[in-house]
Amino acid sequence: MTGIIVLVVIVLFVVWGISIYNNLVKLRNNRENAFANIDVQLKQRHDLVPQLVATVKGYADHEKEVLTRVTAARSAAMNATSIDDKITAENALTSALSGLKVSLEAYPDLKANENFLQLQNELSDIENKLAAVRRFFNSTTRELNNAVQTFPSNLFASMFGFKKETMFEIPTEQREEMDKAPEVKF
């Protein structure tokens, strides 16, 4: 009788461990899927950037530094391989595109150009979609990190190599810029 009780306890413990492991795998896969959704939007963004840069070049020949920064950031973003590298590279591209938007304020003819307006609207749409999929990615990352760090799943997580993962966050320098009140000019 005692042997049967011990066997049942062992079987329950094994089933419980398998359940926790499977949940961790599911959470990791959800995070990877969420980043795949980000990749789709990033591909569209990367395809639009050269068109935007080419359109702007005709108007803003002396803004080469900004255009070079955007082009270099796009190239780095396209060549990034790991999720963490992609997050870093995409944050740099976002920063470069913000710099481009600021420098374009000096070109009223460009801002009225149909091709530029269409590209700008498409880029804005992609940025909005990126924000949505980044929120979803961060949500799945938070769920995985919670499971990796809370008891009892943290015991199994460390045994099987699960670790706390990186969120897709705004870099500190961009966060400081966003905290500033907008400047309104008339």
N, C-alpha and C positions, 0 to 999 in steps of 0.2 A: 504494500500500500504506500509506504513512504517513497519507494522508488518511482511509483507512478506520479506522485505529487511532485517530486523533484523533476521528473521528465516533463510534466505539464508546465512547470515554472520555466524550465529551460526553453521549451518550445515557445511559450508566450514571450519570453525575453528575446528570442531570435526573431519572431514575427514583429515585435515592437521595433527592434533594431533595423530590420528590413524596411519597415514602414517609414522610419525616420530617414534612412538612406535614400529611399525612393523619392521622398518629398524634397530632399536637398537636390537631387538630380533634376527633378521637375522644376524647381525654382531656378537652378542654374540655366536650364534649357530655355525657360521663359525669358530670362535676362538676355541670353544670346539671341533669341528671336526678336526681342524688343530692339536690340542693337541692329539686327538685320533690317528692321523697318527704318531705322535712322539711316542706314547705308543707302537705301533706295532714295530717300530725300537728298542725301549728300551727293549722290550721283547726278541727280537733276541739277543741284546747285553747282556742282563742278562743271557741268555742261553749259550752264548759263554764264558763268563768270567770263570765259574767253569772249563771248559775244558782247557782253557788257563792256569789257575792257576795250575791244575793238571799236565799239561805238563811241566810247568816251575819248579814245585816242585822237579821233578826228577833231575834237573840240578842245582838248586839253593837252596839247603837246608838251607844255612845260610842267605837267603834273606827273612826270615820268617816275619819280620816286614812289608816289602812291600806287601807280599802276604796277610798278615792279614788285612792290610789297604784296599786292593782291595776287599777282601771278605766282610769286614764290610761295606764298601761303597756300594757294590752291594746289600747286605741285607737291608741296610737303603733305597736304591733306590726302591727296590721291595716292601717295606712296606709303602712307602710314599702314602698318599691318595689324598691330594688336589693338584691342579696344582702348587701352590707356593711351597709346600713341595717337590714335584717331581722335580721342577727346581733346588732347593737347593741340593737335594740328588744326582741328576744326575751330577751337577757341581762337587760335591765331588768325584763321581765315575770317572769322566773324569780326575780329578787331580790325583787320585790314579793310574789310568791306565797310565798316563804320567810318574809317578814315576816308574812304573813297566818297561816301555819301556827304561828309562834311566838306570835302574839297570841291564837290560839284555845285555847291551853293553859289559859287562865283560865275556860273555859266547859265544864264537865263535862256539862251537859245537852245542849249542842250536839254534843259529841263522841259522845253516845249517840243522837242523832237519826238515824233511818233514811235520810232524804233526804240529810242531810249526809254520812253514811258512804258512801252509794252514790256521791255526787258526788266525795267524796275518793278513793274507790277507782278511779273512772273517771279522775280527774285523775292519780292515781299510775300507772295503766296507761299513760296517754298520755305521761307523763314518762319512763317506762321505754322506750317505743317511740321517743320523741324521742332519748333517749340512744343507742339503737342506730342510728338513721338519721343522727345527727350523727357517730357514729364512721365510718360508711360515707362520708359527705360528706367528712370530714377525710381519709380514706384516698384518695378520688379527687382531692381537692385536692393532697395530697402527691404523688401520681403526676404530676399536671399540673405542679406546681412543680418536681419533679425534672427533668422533660423540658425545662421552660423554662430551667432553670439549668445543665444539664449539657451538655458538649460532645459532639457537634457540633450537637445540636438547638437549643441556645441561639442559634446564628447565625441559624437560620431563624425561631426564635421572635421575636427582636427585629425581624427584617425584616417579619414579618407581624402585628405588634402583640400577640403573646401576652406576658403578664406574669405575675409571681408573684401568686397569688391569696390571699385571706384565709381562714384556718381558722376554724372555729366553736369558739372557745375560751371558757373561763370567764374573766370579767373578774378583774382583779387583786384587787379588794376581796372578791369571793366566794372566790377561791382562798385568801386569807389566813384567811378564816373557816373554810374546810374544813380548813386545816392545824391548827387548834386541836383539842385533844382534846375529845371530847364530854363534856358535863356530865351526870352521872347523879344524879337526885334520887329519894329514897325517901319 
